Amino acid sequence: MGGLSSEREVSLSSGEQCAAALERLGARVSRLDAGRDLAQRLVALSPDVAFNALHGAWGEDGCVQGVLETLGIAYTHSGVLASALAMDKDRSKAVLAAAGVPVPGGGLFDRREVARRHVIAPPYVIKPNAEGSSVGVFLVRDDSEAPVAAVGAEGWTYGEQVMVEPYVAGQELAVTVMGEAGGPRALTVTDITPVKGFYDYEAKYAPGGSVHELPARLPEAVFHRCLRLAERAHSALGCRGVTRSDFRYDDVKDVLVLLEVNTQPGMTPTSLAPEQAAHVGMGYEDLVRWIVEDASCPR
């Protein structure tokens, strides 16, 4: 848990919750704040299983998975390729589109060009190509006269290219998928309403930052389409364990698009995956146990 990414604090919260649950289940748990000496510390610990509660770059993008594969340690969630692919928004969108999963348009642009002019017609969303938790995300509304200057600033640390996508109005939806032996199983659909603004970092993790309604109030056909598309996305990217797919649904235009697949969903008190698991009768400890028992190497 912890790690080096901009999502470090969220990861520490996820990790502590999971560690405490495992201890209640009778496991002997070592809490490891992952730094660049991770490999040496893992060798010294020689764990039966590594519960990967890292979020974001380095911990969720295939890097740590490669360390665990090299050391031959069984670990949770997705493997090297699926993790790296899902973290790269541009490449994962290409794979998902080829699998028949609807995704937004747009593409990658130089961040300084995006800061100078509207590279696509507003409204649109600017986001780093390989970050999570809505870190570095901006919404440029249709009445905006100028793009976002911060994207071109010297202090920008999220890569030289950014993803720019047309903004899809409507509902923010999420679907948790568990990769079971008989094939991936989607749990339910959550409708997420931020208390203010859009579904940014604060709305995701601050207590009371958003309102979750599950199951989401949607036309039955749309609800089931979300479930099936999330399962298809999980399989298309080669994911393992638990994932969460994020959607936008415009009920006026009847447009449903998948924004991204998270290969290591949050396990904090405000997180969607444990909330959906509870809705289908799987408590937090049961979910954590399932994730650990699913661990393997290679993945």
C-alpha positions in Angstrom: 0.0 0.0 0.0 1.0 3.7 -0.2 3.5 3.7 -3.0 4.9 6.6 -5.1 1.8 7.8 -7.1 -0.4 10.8 -6.7 -3.0 8.4 -5.3 -0.8 7.4 -2.3 -3.2 8.6 0.4 -6.1 6.7 -1.1 -3.9 3.6 -1.3 -2.9 3.9 2.3 -6.6 4.0 3.3 -7.4 1.0 1.0 -4.5 -0.9 2.4 -5.3 -0.3 6.0 -8.9 -1.3 5.6 -7.9 -4.5 3.8 -5.1 -5.4 6.3 -7.5 -5.0 9.2 -10.1 -7.2 7.5 -7.5 -9.9 6.9 -6.4 -9.8 10.5 -10.0 -10.2 11.6 -10.1 -13.3 9.3 -7.1 -14.7 11.2 -4.3 -13.9 8.7 -0.8 -12.8 9.7 -0.5 -9.4 7.9 2.6 -7.3 7.1 1.8 -3.7 6.1 4.3 -2.7 3.5 4.5 1.0 2.4 5.9 0.3 -1.1 9.0 2.3 -2.1 11.9 1.7 -4.5 13.3 -1.0 -2.2 10.1 -3.1 -2.7 11.8 -6.1 -4.2 14.4 -6.4 -1.3 11.7 -6.0 1.3 9.5 -8.7 -0.3 12.4 -11.1 -0.4 12.9 -10.5 3.3 9.3 -11.0 4.1 8.7 -14.0 1.8 4.9 -13.7 2.0 2.4 -16.4 0.9 0.4 -13.7 -0.9 0.9 -10.1 -1.8 -2.3 -8.1 -1.5 -1.8 -5.3 -4.0 -3.6 -2.3 -2.5 -1.6 0.2 -4.6 -3.4 2.7 -6.8 -2.1 4.7 -9.8 1.2 4.8 -11.6 3.8 2.2 -10.7 1.5 0.2 -8.5 -1.4 -0.3 -10.9 0.3 0.0 -14.3 2.2 -3.3 -14.5 5.4 -2.2 -12.8 4.8 -3.7 -9.4 3.2 -6.7 -11.1 6.4 -7.3 -12.9 8.4 -7.3 -9.7 6.0 -9.8 -8.1 6.2 -12.0 -11.2 10.0 -11.9 -11.1 10.0 -12.9 -7.5 7.4 -15.6 -8.0 5.0 -14.3 -5.4 1.3 -14.9 -5.7 -0.5 -11.6 -5.9 -4.0 -10.1 -6.3 -5.8 -8.2 -9.1 -4.7 -8.1 -12.7 -1.3 -9.1 -14.2 1.4 -7.2 -16.0 -0.2 -6.8 -19.5 -3.8 -6.1 -18.4 -2.6 -3.6 -15.7 -0.4 -1.7 -18.2 -3.1 -1.7 -20.9 -5.9 -0.6 -18.7 -3.8 2.3 -17.2 -3.0 3.6 -20.7 -6.3 5.3 -21.6 -5.5 5.7 -25.3 -4.4 2.1 -25.9 -7.2 0.6 -23.8 -9.8 2.6 -25.6 -8.5 1.1 -28.9 -8.8 -2.5 -27.5 -12.2 -1.8 -26.0 -13.6 -0.3 -29.2 -12.3 -3.3 -31.2 -14.2 -5.6 -28.7 -17.4 -3.7 -29.4 -17.4 -1.6 -26.2 -18.5 2.0 -26.9 -16.0 4.6 -25.8 -15.8 8.4 -26.2 -14.0 10.0 -29.2 -11.2 12.4 -28.9 -7.5 11.4 -28.6 -4.1 12.3 -27.3 -2.7 15.9 -27.8 0.4 17.7 -26.7 -0.4 19.4 -23.4 0.9 22.8 -24.4 -1.3 22.8 -27.5 -4.3 21.9 -25.3 -3.4 24.9 -23.0 -3.2 27.3 -26.1 -6.4 26.4 -27.9 -9.5 24.3 -28.1 -8.3 21.2 -29.9 -11.9 19.9 -30.1 -15.1 21.8 -29.8 -16.3 22.4 -26.2 -17.6 20.9 -24.0 -14.8 18.4 -23.5 -12.8 16.7 -20.7 -9.0 16.9 -20.3 -7.3 14.1 -18.4 -3.8 12.6 -18.0 -3.4 9.5 -20.2 -2.1 7.3 -17.3 -3.5 8.5 -14.0 -6.5 7.5 -11.9 -8.9 8.8 -9.3 -9.7 11.8 -11.5 -6.3 13.3 -10.7 -5.4 16.2 -13.1 -8.9 16.1 -14.8 -10.5 19.3 -16.1 -14.0 19.9 -17.6 -14.0 22.6 -20.2 -17.6 23.7 -20.6 -19.3 24.8 -23.8 -19.3 28.5 -22.7 -15.6 28.5 -22.0 -13.7 31.1 -24.0 -10.2 29.7 -23.2 -8.7 26.3 -22.6 -7.1 25.3 -19.3 -3.8 27.0 -18.7 -2.7 24.7 -15.9 -2.2 21.8 -18.4 0.6 23.8 -20.1 2.2 25.0 -16.8 5.8 24.1 -15.9 4.6 22.3 -12.7 2.5 19.8 -14.7 3.7 16.3 -13.8 1.2 14.0 -15.6 2.9 13.5 -19.0 3.5 15.5 -22.1 0.4 14.2 -23.8 -3.1 14.4 -22.4 -6.3 12.8 -23.4 -9.1 15.1 -24.6 -12.5 13.6 -25.0 -15.9 15.0 -25.8 -18.0 15.5 -22.6 -20.9 13.2 -22.4 -23.7 14.7 -20.4 -25.9 12.7 -18.0 -25.3 10.1 -15.4 -22.0 8.9 -13.9 -22.3 5.1 -13.5 -20.0 2.4 -12.2 -20.0 -1.4 -12.4 -17.8 -3.8 -10.3 -16.8 -7.0 -12.0 -15.4 -10.2 -10.3 -13.4 -12.4 -12.5 -14.7 -15.9 -11.5 -13.9 -19.3 -13.0 -17.0 -19.4 -15.1 -16.3 -16.0 -16.5 -16.5 -12.4 -15.3 -19.6 -11.5 -13.2 -20.8 -7.9 -12.9 -22.4 -7.1 -9.6 -24.7 -4.1 -10.1 -24.8 -0.5 -11.4 -24.2 2.5 -9.1 -25.4 6.0 -10.1 -23.0 8.6 -8.7 -24.1 12.2 -8.1 -21.3 14.6 -6.9 -22.5 17.0 -4.2 -20.8 19.8 -6.2 -19.0 20.1 -9.5 -18.2 16.8 -11.3 -16.9 13.5 -10.0 -13.4 14.6 -9.1 -10.9 13.4 -6.5 -12.7 15.1 -3.6 -16.1 13.8 -4.7 -14.7 10.3 -4.8 -12.9 10.2 -1.5 -14.2 12.9 0.8 -16.9 11.8 3.2 -20.2 13.1 1.8 -18.5 14.1 -1.5 -21.0 12.2 -3.6 -24.3 10.3 -3.3 -24.4 6.7 -4.5 -27.6 5.2 -5.6 -27.7 1.4 -6.1 -29.1 -0.2 -8.0 -29.1 2.8 -10.4 -32.4 3.9 -11.7 -32.1 3.2 -15.4 -34.2 1.7 -18.2 -33.9 -2.1 -17.7 -32.2 -2.5 -21.1 -29.5 0.1 -20.3 -28.9 -1.4 -16.8 -28.2 -4.8 -18.2 -26.2 -3.3 -21.1 -23.9 -1.7 -18.5 -23.4 -5.1 -16.8 -22.6 -6.9 -20.0 -20.3 -4.2 -21.3 -18.4 -4.2 -18.0 -17.9 -7.9 -18.3 -16.8 -7.6 -21.9 -14.3 -4.9 -21.0 -12.9 -7.0 -18.2 -12.3 -9.9 -20.6 -11.1 -7.8 -23.5 -8.3 -6.2 -21.4 -7.4 -9.6 -19.9 -8.1 -8.5 -16.3 -8.1 -10.7 -13.3 -9.7 -10.4 -9.8 -11.9 -7.4 -9.2 -12.3 -4.4 -11.6 -14.5 -1.4 -11.8 -15.8 0.0 -15.1 -16.9 3.7 -15.2 -19.6 4.8 -17.6 -21.4 7.9 -18.7 -25.0 7.7 -19.9 -26.9 10.5 -21.7 -30.5 9.6 -21.3 -31.6 12.4 -23.7 -29.5 11.0 -26.6 -29.5 7.4 -25.3 -25.7 7.3 -25.5 -23.8 5.0 -23.2 -19.9 5.1 -23.2 -17.3 3.3 -21.1 -14.7 5.8 -19.8 -12.2 3.5 -18.3 -11.6 0.2 -16.5 -9.9 0.4 -13.0 -7.9 -2.8 -12.3 -7.5 -2.1 -8.6 -10.6 -0.4 -7.4 -10.5 1.6 -4.1 -11.3 -0.3 -0.9 -11.8 2.8 1.3 -14.9 3.5 3.4 -16.4 5.6 0.4 -15.4 3.1 -2.3 -17.8 1.7 -4.9 -16.6 -1.9 -5.2 -17.2 -3.0 -1.5 -20.4 -1.1 -1.5 -21.6 -3.0 -4.6 -20.4 -6.3 -3.1 -22.4 -5.6 0.1 -25.5 -4.9 -2.1 -25.3 -8.5 -3.5 -24.7 -10.0 -0.1 -20.9 -10.1 0.1 -19.6 -8.3 3.2 -16.3 -6.4 3.2 -14.3 -9.3 4.8 -15.9 -11.7 2.4 -14.7 -9.6 -0.5 -11.2 -9.3 0.8 -11.1 -13.1 1.4 -12.2 -13.7 -2.2 -9.6 -11.3 -3.5 -6.8 -13.1 -1.6 -8.0 -16.6 -2.5 -8.0 -15.5 -6.2 -4.4 -14.5 -6.0 -1.8 -16.4 -8.1 1.4 -16.2 -10.0 1.8 -16.0 -12.9 -1.3 -13.9 -13.7 
